[in-house]
Amino acid sequence: SKIQSLENVNLWLSKISDDGLKHLRTLPQLTSLNLDNTAITDDGVETIAQMKQLTWLHLGKTKITAACVPTLKSMTNLTFLDITNTALSPTTSQEIADALEPGGCHVKR
């Protein structure tokens, strides 16, 4: 089906839940995911990390915390990550950037 070829999904300001993200795992071509200003939490990040083809991820204004840092740091396939306006401290955000930026990821913090 055509939905299988989706490359970009913009869920900005939507009511997407952590559980709802599981449905996106079935999109093999998905490379860009905008979750800006949603209720996504650390649990959702665990689901997102399973989408190895993702290269662009916007998590600004989400409910993520420092608990998801190891998962975010493991997402070395990313070329862009936005973690602005979250509960992540400047030190924690820098830790993520230090892990991902050497691999070519721009971390907006």
A tleap script that builds the chain and sets N, CA, C and O, in Angstrom:
source leaprc.protein.ff14SB
mol = sequence {
  NSER LYS ILE GLN SER LEU GLU ASN VAL ASN
  LEU TRP LEU SER LYS ILE SER ASP ASP GLY
  LEU LYS HIE LEU ARG THR LEU PRO GLN LEU
  THR SER LEU ASN LEU ASP ASN THR ALA ILE
  THR ASP ASP GLY VAL GLU THR ILE ALA GLN
  MET LYS GLN LEU THR TRP LEU HIE LEU GLY
  LYS THR LYS ILE THR ALA ALA CYS VAL PRO
  THR LEU LYS SER MET THR ASN LEU THR PHE
  LEU ASP ILE THR ASN THR ALA LEU SER PRO
  THR THR SER GLN GLU ILE ALA ASP ALA LEU
  GLU PRO GLY GLY CYS HIE VAL LYS CARG
}
set mol.1.N position { 0.840 -1.195 0.000 }
set mol.1.CA position { 0.000 0.000 0.000 }
set mol.1.C position { 0.871 1.239 0.000 }
set mol.1.O position { 2.055 1.183 0.333 }
set mol.2.N position { 0.272 2.360 -0.377 }
set mol.2.CA position { 1.023 3.601 -0.477 }
set mol.2.C position { 1.530 4.091 0.876 }
set mol.2.O position { 2.567 4.749 0.951 }
set mol.3.N position { 0.802 3.772 1.941 }
set mol.3.CA position { 1.228 4.233 3.262 }
set mol.3.C position { 2.592 3.641 3.639 }
set mol.3.O position { 3.338 4.253 4.404 }
set mol.4.N position { 2.915 2.484 3.122 }
set mol.4.CA position { 4.200 1.844 3.404 }
set mol.4.C position { 5.373 2.664 2.869 }
set mol.4.O position { 6.502 2.505 3.332 }
set mol.5.N position { 5.112 3.541 1.897 }
set mol.5.CA position { 6.189 4.336 1.315 }
set mol.5.C position { 6.332 5.719 1.957 }
set mol.5.O position { 7.126 6.539 1.494 }
set mol.6.N position { 5.565 5.980 3.020 }
set mol.6.CA position { 5.683 7.262 3.713 }
set mol.6.C position { 7.106 7.469 4.230 }
set mol.6.O position { 7.684 6.584 4.861 }
set mol.7.N position { 7.660 8.651 3.952 }
set mol.7.CA position { 9.010 8.975 4.414 }
set mol.7.C position { 8.990 10.013 5.529 }
set mol.7.O position { 9.867 10.011 6.393 }
set mol.8.N position { 8.000 10.898 5.518 }
set mol.8.CA position { 7.924 11.983 6.491 }
set mol.8.C position { 6.568 11.972 7.181 }
set mol.8.O position { 5.528 11.926 6.524 }
set mol.9.N position { 6.587 12.015 8.511 }
set mol.9.CA position { 5.341 12.086 9.271 }
set mol.9.C position { 5.452 13.255 10.239 }
set mol.9.O position { 6.378 13.322 11.047 }
set mol.10.N position { 4.492 14.179 10.149 }
set mol.10.CA position { 4.455 15.356 11.003 }
set mol.10.C position { 3.252 15.241 11.933 }
set mol.10.O position { 2.106 15.369 11.502 }
set mol.11.N position { 3.526 14.997 13.208 }
set mol.11.CA position { 2.457 14.850 14.201 }
set mol.11.C position { 2.474 16.009 15.203 }
set mol.11.O position { 1.982 15.876 16.324 }
set mol.12.N position { 3.036 17.129 14.796 }
set mol.12.CA position { 3.107 18.336 15.606 }
set mol.12.C position { 1.725 18.682 16.164 }
set mol.12.O position { 0.740 18.716 15.426 }
set mol.13.N position { 1.665 18.933 17.454 }
set mol.13.CA position { 0.434 19.321 18.152 }
set mol.13.C position { -0.676 18.278 18.076 }
set mol.13.O position { -1.842 18.593 18.311 }
set mol.14.N position { -0.324 17.053 17.752 }
set mol.14.CA position { -1.356 16.023 17.682 }
set mol.14.C position { -1.516 15.341 19.042 }
set mol.14.O position { -0.776 15.628 19.983 }
set mol.15.N position { -2.471 14.454 19.127 }
set mol.15.CA position { -2.730 13.719 20.363 }
set mol.15.C position { -2.074 12.332 20.332 }
set mol.15.O position { -2.522 11.415 21.019 }
set mol.16.N position { -1.019 12.186 19.537 }
set mol.16.CA position { -0.309 10.906 19.457 }
set mol.16.C position { 0.167 10.481 20.847 }
set mol.16.O position { 0.630 11.305 21.636 }
set mol.17.N position { 0.047 9.198 21.127 }
set mol.17.CA position { 0.486 8.663 22.420 }
set mol.17.C position { 1.705 7.769 22.215 }
set mol.17.O position { 2.043 7.403 21.089 }
set mol.18.N position { 2.351 7.429 23.315 }
set mol.18.CA position { 3.457 6.475 23.230 }
set mol.18.C position { 2.982 5.184 22.571 }
set mol.18.O position { 3.680 4.619 21.728 }
set mol.19.N position { 1.810 4.726 22.951 }
set mol.19.CA position { 1.262 3.499 22.391 }
set mol.19.C position { 1.004 3.649 20.890 }
set mol.19.O position { 1.230 2.716 20.120 }
set mol.20.N position { 0.538 4.812 20.485 }
set mol.20.CA position { 0.256 5.062 19.072 }
set mol.20.C position { 1.494 5.026 18.197 }
set mol.20.O position { 1.410 4.721 17.008 }
set mol.21.N position { 2.646 5.337 18.783 }
set mol.21.CA position { 3.890 5.313 18.013 }
set mol.21.C position { 4.213 3.920 17.490 }
set mol.21.O position { 4.910 3.775 16.486 }
set mol.22.N position { 3.707 2.901 18.169 }
set mol.22.CA position { 3.991 1.527 17.753 }
set mol.22.C position { 3.517 1.261 16.331 }
set mol.22.O position { 4.094 0.429 15.630 }
set mol.23.N position { 2.476 1.956 15.901 }
set mol.23.CA position { 1.956 1.777 14.548 }
set mol.23.C position { 2.919 2.312 13.493 }
set mol.23.O position { 2.902 1.862 12.347 }
set mol.24.N position { 3.758 3.272 13.877 }
set mol.24.CA position { 4.709 3.845 12.923 }
set mol.24.C position { 5.861 2.894 12.626 }
set mol.24.O position { 6.559 3.057 11.625 }
set mol.25.N position { 6.061 1.902 13.488 }
set mol.25.CA position { 7.143 0.932 13.261 }
set mol.25.C position { 6.922 0.135 11.980 }
set mol.25.O position { 7.858 -0.466 11.453 }
set mol.26.N position { 5.698 0.126 11.480 }
set mol.26.CA position { 5.383 -0.637 10.265 }
set mol.26.C position { 5.691 0.148 8.988 }
set mol.26.O position { 5.416 -0.328 7.887 }
set mol.27.N position { 6.256 1.342 9.130 }
set mol.27.CA position { 6.575 2.179 7.967 }
set mol.27.C position { 8.073 2.075 7.675 }
set mol.27.O position { 8.863 2.813 8.263 }
set mol.28.N position { 8.469 1.184 6.789 }
set mol.28.CA position { 9.899 0.925 6.567 }
set mol.28.C position { 10.665 2.078 5.927 }
set mol.28.O position { 11.890 2.127 6.029 }
set mol.29.N position { 9.971 3.005 5.272 }
set mol.29.CA position { 10.630 4.117 4.592 }
set mol.29.C position { 10.677 5.386 5.441 }
set mol.29.O position { 11.227 6.397 5.006 }
set mol.30.N position { 10.104 5.347 6.652 }
set mol.30.CA position { 10.006 6.549 7.489 }
set mol.30.C position { 11.387 7.025 7.928 }
set mol.30.O position { 12.094 6.327 8.655 }
set mol.31.N position { 11.761 8.218 7.479 }
set mol.31.CA position { 13.064 8.775 7.849 }
set mol.31.C position { 12.932 10.059 8.664 }
set mol.31.O position { 13.891 10.467 9.319 }
set mol.32.N position { 11.769 10.701 8.639 }
set mol.32.CA position { 11.585 11.980 9.324 }
set mol.32.C position { 10.318 11.945 10.166 }
set mol.32.O position { 9.235 11.650 9.661 }
set mol.33.N position { 10.462 12.251 11.468 }
set mol.33.CA position { 9.334 12.188 12.391 }
set mol.33.C position { 9.300 13.431 13.273 }
set mol.33.O position { 10.221 13.676 14.052 }
set mol.34.N position { 8.240 14.207 13.146 }
set mol.34.CA position { 8.073 15.419 13.940 }
set mol.34.C position { 7.042 15.162 15.026 }
set mol.34.O position { 5.857 14.984 14.744 }
set mol.35.N position { 7.506 15.144 16.274 }
set mol.35.CA position { 6.631 14.935 17.431 }
set mol.35.C position { 6.609 16.178 18.321 }
set mol.35.O position { 6.303 16.089 19.510 }
set mol.36.N position { 6.930 17.322 17.749 }
set mol.36.CA position { 6.960 18.591 18.473 }
set mol.36.C position { 5.624 18.857 19.167 }
set mol.36.O position { 4.557 18.736 18.566 }
set mol.37.N position { 5.712 19.219 20.438 }
set mol.37.CA position { 4.536 19.627 21.213 }
set mol.37.C position { 3.503 18.498 21.325 }
set mol.37.O position { 2.307 18.715 21.133 }
set mol.38.N position { 3.984 17.300 21.636 }
set mol.38.CA position { 3.102 16.159 21.876 }
set mol.38.C position { 3.371 15.617 23.279 }
set mol.38.O position { 4.266 16.098 23.974 }
set mol.39.N position { 2.609 14.632 23.683 }
set mol.39.CA position { 2.734 14.058 25.032 }
set mol.39.C position { 3.660 12.843 25.072 }
set mol.39.O position { 3.586 12.035 25.997 }
set mol.40.N position { 4.527 12.714 24.074 }
set mol.40.CA position { 5.449 11.577 24.022 }
set mol.40.C position { 6.366 11.599 25.244 }
set mol.40.O position { 6.846 12.654 25.660 }
set mol.41.N position { 6.600 10.401 25.814 }
set mol.41.CA position { 7.442 10.265 27.006 }
set mol.41.C position { 8.658 9.380 26.688 }
set mol.41.O position { 8.908 9.018 25.538 }
set mol.42.N position { 9.387 9.055 27.729 }
set mol.42.CA position { 10.549 8.175 27.588 }
set mol.42.C position { 10.162 6.825 26.980 }
set mol.42.O position { 10.932 6.243 26.216 }
set mol.43.N position { 8.980 6.332 27.317 }
set mol.43.CA position { 8.509 5.065 26.743 }
set mol.43.C position { 8.388 5.172 25.226 }
set mol.43.O position { 8.721 4.233 24.504 }
set mol.44.N position { 7.919 6.301 24.757 }
set mol.44.CA position { 7.802 6.514 23.316 }
set mol.44.C position { 9.155 6.538 22.634 }
set mol.44.O position { 9.297 6.060 21.508 }
set mol.45.N position { 10.150 7.092 23.311 }
set mol.45.CA position { 11.500 7.130 22.750 }
set mol.45.C position { 12.026 5.709 22.547 }
set mol.45.O position { 12.737 5.442 21.578 }
set mol.46.N position { 11.682 4.809 23.449 }
set mol.46.CA position { 12.089 3.408 23.296 }
set mol.46.C position { 11.523 2.829 21.994 }
set mol.46.O position { 12.213 2.100 21.282 }
set mol.47.N position { 10.273 3.157 21.692 }
set mol.47.CA position { 9.655 2.690 20.451 }
set mol.47.C position { 10.321 3.334 19.245 }
set mol.47.O position { 10.615 2.657 18.260 }
set mol.48.N position { 10.558 4.629 19.317 }
set mol.48.CA position { 11.173 5.365 18.207 }
set mol.48.C position { 12.559 4.805 17.895 }
set mol.48.O position { 12.945 4.708 16.730 }
set mol.49.N position { 13.295 4.444 18.920 }
set mol.49.CA position { 14.657 3.933 18.729 }
set mol.49.C position { 14.691 2.640 17.922 }
set mol.49.O position { 15.728 2.287 17.359 }
set mol.50.N position { 13.575 1.939 17.864 }
set mol.50.CA position { 13.501 0.703 17.070 }
set mol.50.C position { 13.408 0.999 15.576 }
set mol.50.O position { 13.604 0.104 14.754 }
set mol.51.N position { 13.111 2.251 15.221 }
set mol.51.CA position { 12.988 2.663 13.821 }
set mol.51.C position { 14.371 3.093 13.333 }
set mol.51.O position { 14.679 4.284 13.275 }
set mol.52.N position { 15.190 2.115 12.987 }
set mol.52.CA position { 16.594 2.362 12.652 }
set mol.52.C position { 16.789 3.216 11.401 }
set mol.52.O position { 17.871 3.762 11.186 }
set mol.53.N position { 15.760 3.335 10.583 }
set mol.53.CA position { 15.880 4.115 9.359 }
set mol.53.C position { 15.674 5.618 9.602 }
set mol.53.O position { 15.951 6.426 8.715 }
set mol.54.N position { 15.192 5.999 10.789 }
set mol.54.CA position { 14.960 7.415 11.093 }
set mol.54.C position { 16.266 8.193 11.075 }
set mol.54.O position { 17.272 7.758 11.636 }
set mol.55.N position { 16.237 9.350 10.421 }
set mol.55.CA position { 17.407 10.234 10.427 }
set mol.55.C position { 17.074 11.607 10.999 }
set mol.55.O position { 17.983 12.331 11.405 }
set mol.56.N position { 15.802 11.985 11.042 }
set mol.56.CA position { 15.382 13.313 11.497 }
set mol.56.C position { 14.289 13.134 12.542 }
set mol.56.O position { 13.260 12.511 12.280 }
set mol.57.N position { 14.526 13.695 13.746 }
set mol.57.CA position { 13.580 13.504 14.845 }
set mol.57.C position { 13.424 14.782 15.652 }
set mol.57.O position { 14.407 15.344 16.135 }
set mol.58.N position { 12.184 15.239 15.797 }
set mol.58.CA position { 11.874 16.441 16.579 }
set mol.58.C position { 11.109 16.010 17.830 }
set mol.58.O position { 9.976 15.536 17.755 }
set mol.59.N position { 11.765 16.187 18.987 }
set mol.59.CA position { 11.152 15.850 20.276 }
set mol.59.C position { 10.973 17.084 21.150 }
set mol.59.O position { 10.775 16.961 22.359 }
set mol.60.N position { 11.040 18.274 20.554 }
set mol.60.CA position { 10.861 19.498 21.315 }
set mol.60.C position { 9.472 19.566 21.939 }
set mol.60.O position { 8.489 19.126 21.342 }
set mol.61.N position { 9.404 20.122 23.145 }
set mol.61.CA position { 8.135 20.294 23.875 }
set mol.61.C position { 7.418 18.964 24.110 }
set mol.61.O position { 6.188 18.912 24.117 }
set mol.62.N position { 8.187 17.893 24.302 }
set mol.62.CA position { 7.592 16.614 24.670 }
set mol.62.C position { 7.842 16.379 26.153 }
set mol.62.O position { 8.420 17.231 26.828 }
set mol.63.N position { 7.416 15.248 26.655 }
set mol.63.CA position { 7.518 14.929 28.085 }
set mol.63.C position { 8.740 14.061 28.405 }
set mol.63.O position { 8.774 13.392 29.437 }
set mol.64.N position { 9.740 14.073 27.521 }
set mol.64.CA position { 10.907 13.235 27.760 }
set mol.64.C position { 11.711 13.745 28.955 }
set mol.64.O position { 11.698 14.933 29.278 }
set mol.65.N position { 12.407 12.814 29.599 }
set mol.65.CA position { 13.233 13.143 30.772 }
set mol.65.C position { 14.624 12.533 30.594 }
set mol.65.O position { 14.916 11.905 29.576 }
set mol.66.N position { 15.455 12.726 31.581 }
set mol.66.CA position { 16.816 12.185 31.543 }
set mol.66.C position { 16.830 10.663 31.455 }
set mol.66.O position { 17.843 10.082 31.066 }
set mol.67.N position { 15.733 10.011 31.805 }
set mol.67.CA position { 15.678 8.547 31.743 }
set mol.67.C position { 15.869 8.014 30.318 }
set mol.67.O position { 16.290 6.871 30.143 }
set mol.68.N position { 15.567 8.821 29.309 }
set mol.68.CA position { 15.693 8.340 27.927 }
set mol.68.C position { 17.049 8.665 27.306 }
set mol.68.O position { 17.277 8.362 26.135 }
set mol.69.N position { 17.941 9.269 28.065 }
set mol.69.CA position { 19.238 9.669 27.523 }
set mol.69.C position { 20.024 8.498 26.927 }
set mol.69.O position { 20.529 8.629 25.812 }
set mol.70.N position { 20.152 7.360 27.620 }
set mol.70.CA position { 20.896 6.257 26.998 }
set mol.70.C position { 20.305 5.827 25.650 }
set mol.70.O position { 21.037 5.495 24.718 }
set mol.71.N position { 18.990 5.839 25.565 }
set mol.71.CA position { 18.333 5.462 24.307 }
set mol.71.C position { 18.630 6.488 23.223 }
set mol.71.O position { 18.980 6.120 22.102 }
set mol.72.N position { 18.494 7.771 23.543 }
set mol.72.CA position { 18.782 8.814 22.554 }
set mol.72.C position { 20.241 8.736 22.090 }
set mol.72.O position { 20.532 8.887 20.904 }
set mol.73.N position { 21.133 8.504 23.019 }
set mol.73.CA position { 22.555 8.422 22.679 }
set mol.73.C position { 22.858 7.238 21.767 }
set mol.73.O position { 23.856 7.246 21.047 }
set mol.74.N position { 22.007 6.231 21.796 }
set mol.74.CA position { 22.223 5.054 20.952 }
set mol.74.C position { 21.697 5.244 19.527 }
set mol.74.O position { 21.942 4.405 18.660 }
set mol.75.N position { 20.985 6.329 19.287 }
set mol.75.CA position { 20.353 6.546 17.980 }
set mol.75.C position { 21.324 7.228 17.011 }
set mol.75.O position { 21.112 8.359 16.574 }
set mol.76.N position { 22.387 6.502 16.697 }
set mol.76.CA position { 23.476 7.062 15.903 }
set mol.76.C position { 23.124 7.234 14.427 }
set mol.76.O position { 23.913 7.800 13.670 }
set mol.77.N position { 21.967 6.761 14.012 }
set mol.77.CA position { 21.505 6.944 12.638 }
set mol.77.C position { 20.958 8.359 12.399 }
set mol.77.O position { 20.769 8.760 11.251 }
set mol.78.N position { 20.705 9.109 13.465 }
set mol.78.CA position { 20.118 10.438 13.323 }
set mol.78.C position { 21.113 11.449 12.756 }
set mol.78.O position { 22.299 11.430 13.085 }
set mol.79.N position { 20.598 12.338 11.889 }
set mol.79.CA position { 21.379 13.474 11.406 }
set mol.79.C position { 20.837 14.775 11.990 }
set mol.79.O position { 21.500 15.810 11.920 }
set mol.80.N position { 19.619 14.728 12.573 }
set mol.80.CA position { 19.031 15.890 13.233 }
set mol.80.C position { 18.184 15.409 14.404 }
set mol.80.O position { 17.392 14.476 14.273 }
set mol.81.N position { 18.362 16.061 15.552 }
set mol.81.CA position { 17.571 15.768 16.740 }
set mol.81.C position { 17.268 17.077 17.451 }
set mol.81.O position { 18.185 17.818 17.806 }
set mol.82.N position { 15.986 17.367 17.661 }
set mol.82.CA position { 15.569 18.561 18.403 }
set mol.82.C position { 15.057 18.125 19.770 }
set mol.82.O position { 14.099 17.359 19.873 }
set mol.83.N position { 15.715 18.629 20.826 }
set mol.83.CA position { 15.304 18.326 22.198 }
set mol.83.C position { 15.082 19.627 22.979 }
set mol.83.O position { 15.290 19.673 24.191 }
set mol.84.N position { 14.660 20.677 22.276 }
set mol.84.CA position { 14.418 21.966 22.915 }
set mol.84.C position { 13.134 21.932 23.743 }
set mol.84.O position { 12.207 21.178 23.446 }
set mol.85.N position { 13.098 22.747 24.769 }
set mol.85.CA position { 11.905 22.911 25.611 }
set mol.85.C position { 11.399 21.594 26.189 }
set mol.85.O position { 10.201 21.313 26.177 }
set mol.86.N position { 12.332 20.795 26.693 }
set mol.86.CA position { 11.984 19.553 27.387 }
set mol.86.C position { 12.506 19.658 28.820 }
set mol.86.O position { 13.072 20.680 29.207 }
set mol.87.N position { 12.315 18.605 29.597 }
set mol.87.CA position { 12.807 18.577 30.976 }
set mol.87.C position { 14.298 18.270 31.051 }
set mol.87.O position { 14.860 18.209 32.144 }
set mol.88.N position { 14.944 18.077 29.911 }
set mol.88.CA position { 16.372 17.769 29.902 }
set mol.88.C position { 17.179 19.000 30.305 }
set mol.88.O position { 16.968 20.090 29.773 }
set mol.89.N position { 18.088 18.822 31.232 }
set mol.89.CA position { 18.940 19.924 31.687 }
set mol.89.C position { 19.962 20.257 30.603 }
set mol.89.O position { 20.202 19.448 29.707 }
set mol.90.N position { 20.565 21.445 30.679 }
set mol.90.CA position { 21.615 21.777 29.711 }
set mol.90.C position { 22.762 20.754 29.727 }
set mol.90.O position { 23.313 20.420 28.678 }
set mol.91.N position { 23.109 20.271 30.896 }
set mol.91.CA position { 24.179 19.277 31.005 }
set mol.91.C position { 23.787 17.974 30.319 }
set mol.91.O position { 24.589 17.375 29.602 }
set mol.92.N position { 22.558 17.542 30.540 }
set mol.92.CA position { 22.064 16.311 29.918 }
set mol.92.C position { 21.971 16.474 28.409 }
set mol.92.O position { 22.344 15.572 27.659 }
set mol.93.N position { 21.479 17.614 27.967 }
set mol.93.CA position { 21.389 17.878 26.522 }
set mol.93.C position { 22.771 17.861 25.883 }
set mol.93.O position { 22.942 17.355 24.774 }
set mol.94.N position { 23.752 18.412 26.583 }
set mol.94.CA position { 25.122 18.420 26.065 }
set mol.94.C position { 25.676 16.998 25.987 }
set mol.94.O position { 26.421 16.667 25.065 }
set mol.95.N position { 25.313 16.168 26.951 }
set mol.95.CA position { 25.752 14.762 26.953 }
set mol.95.C position { 25.240 14.048 25.697 }
set mol.95.O position { 25.964 13.267 25.079 }
set mol.96.N position { 23.998 14.321 25.333 }
set mol.96.CA position { 23.411 13.726 24.122 }
set mol.96.C position { 24.161 14.247 22.895 }
set mol.96.O position { 24.521 13.478 22.003 }
set mol.97.N position { 24.391 15.553 22.861 }
set mol.97.CA position { 25.103 16.150 21.728 }
set mol.97.C position { 26.510 15.576 21.602 }
set mol.97.O position { 26.968 15.281 20.498 }
set mol.98.N position { 27.200 15.416 22.740 }
set mol.98.CA position { 28.559 14.869 22.712 }
set mol.98.C position { 28.582 13.453 22.152 }
set mol.98.O position { 29.563 13.044 21.532 }
set mol.99.N position { 27.504 12.707 22.369 }
set mol.99.CA position { 27.430 11.332 21.869 }
set mol.99.C position { 27.089 11.275 20.386 }
set mol.99.O position { 27.605 10.419 19.667 }
set mol.100.N position { 26.218 12.182 19.914 }
set mol.100.CA position { 25.706 12.084 18.546 }
set mol.100.C position { 26.395 12.989 17.526 }
set mol.100.O position { 26.517 12.625 16.357 }
set mol.101.N position { 26.846 14.164 17.963 }
set mol.101.CA position { 27.391 15.111 16.991 }
set mol.101.C position { 28.656 14.631 16.280 }
set mol.101.O position { 28.835 14.944 15.103 }
set mol.102.N position { 29.548 13.878 16.951 }
set mol.102.CA position { 30.713 13.381 16.207 }
set mol.102.C position { 30.331 12.477 15.030 }
set mol.102.O position { 31.095 12.349 14.073 }
set mol.103.N position { 29.163 11.855 15.097 }
set mol.103.CA position { 28.697 10.999 14.010 }
set mol.103.C position { 27.943 11.747 12.924 }
set mol.103.O position { 27.457 11.137 11.972 }
set mol.104.N position { 27.842 13.077 13.060 }
set mol.104.CA position { 27.219 13.890 12.021 }
set mol.104.C position { 25.805 14.343 12.337 }
set mol.104.O position { 25.114 14.850 11.454 }
set mol.105.N position { 25.357 14.174 13.577 }
set mol.105.CA position { 24.011 14.591 13.953 }
set mol.105.C position { 24.037 16.015 14.514 }
set mol.105.O position { 24.856 16.331 15.377 }
set mol.106.N position { 23.144 16.867 14.026 }
set mol.106.CA position { 22.971 18.196 14.607 }
set mol.106.C position { 21.940 18.061 15.734 }
set mol.106.O position { 20.798 17.670 15.491 }
set mol.107.N position { 22.343 18.383 16.952 }
set mol.107.CA position { 21.431 18.296 18.098 }
set mol.107.C position { 21.027 19.713 18.492 }
set mol.107.O position { 21.845 20.495 18.978 }
set mol.108.N position { 19.760 20.027 18.276 }
set mol.108.CA position { 19.234 21.345 18.644 }
set mol.108.C position { 18.756 21.256 20.089 }
set mol.108.O position { 17.872 20.468 20.424 }
set mol.109.N position { 19.374 22.100 20.951 }
set mol.109.CA position { 19.093 22.018 22.371 }
set mol.109.C position { 18.918 23.364 22.998 }
set mol.109.O position { 18.675 23.458 24.201 }
savepdb mol mol.pdb
quit
